[in-house]
Amino acid sequence: MPEKNDAELSREVAQEAGQLLLKLRTDFFLAHPVETIDKTLSNQLRDQADRAAHLFIMEKLSTARPLDAILSEEGKDNSDRLEAERVWIVDPLDGTWEYGQNRKDFAVHIALWNAQERKLSAGTVDLPEQGMTRSVLDSVEVFEAADSVIRVVASRSRPPENLAEIVNRLGELLTEAGISHSSVEIVDVGSVGAKVNEILCGRADIYLHNTGFYEWDVAAPYIVAEHYGLIASHMNGDPITFNHMPPYVTDLVVSRAELYPHVLRAIKETQGA
């Protein structure tokens, strides 16, 4: 059997890790009736799942690609990866809080950074509870918004401070541009991968975040978004690069292509609002 290529490997390992997370959560809730689960038990589930998925992914990637470096949220980071030609960027469980709440909006992220080419070259976002995997191997679908409302998805716990101002200005700019929409609304979803998937499913149009997060939050959703024809960048329009020390990403915008210029202008005009 021929060796899997990088994209196939990322998809297979992410899907298997997703099934592991589902089983762990199912077994946990069978052992602990919902009415008995408090904050301590929920945190126990989150910690166990994070660790188990991390160890599983590390073993699979290290076996298949022993010369590659791995940057994982749950792993111990070191500067050796900065000299590596290939770095896997992994979030074993993105949307940990939502996972512990028995919600569907959590994901497994696996992406590969190619240092020589200065770009991501493989990536998968697996959404196991939704029975959906988004990968650079997918045939690109033509997706349509569900209705005339423009929806901006953001973090429920750490949205941009001026999100309301951005949304209001965006509505004005779309009207000025002759793009007919009834309104612009804000919605919240958990994992970064789940947020991007809301756009791919036509349930949202734009994702904004400027309160900072990490490369493992962003890498896989970033390459998947680009694969599907969305535009992803920093909020000033600059491309996002990876494998930095520390592995921190300041901000992110993901948008349907036809809305992207208006989104950047709305952000620029409301800076400091």
Secondary structure as UniProt FT lines:
FT   HELIX           6..31
FT   HELIX           34..36
FT   HELIX           39..64
FT   TURN            66..67
FT   STRAND          69..72
FT   TURN            73..74
FT   HELIX           79..83
FT   STRAND          86..94
FT   HELIX           96..100
FT   TURN            101..102
FT   STRAND          107..114
FT   TURN            115..118
FT   STRAND          119..127
FT   HELIX           128..130
FT   STRAND          132..135
FT   TURN            136..137
FT   STRAND          150..154
FT   TURN            161..162
FT   HELIX           163..176
FT   TURN            177..178
FT   STRAND          184..188
FT   HELIX           192..200
FT   TURN            201..202
FT   STRAND          206..209
FT   STRAND          213..214
FT   HELIX           215..227
FT   TURN            228..229
FT   STRAND          231..233
FT   TURN            235..236
FT   STRAND          248..249
FT   STRAND          252..255
FT   TURN            257..259
FT   HELIX           260..269
FT   TURN            270..272
//
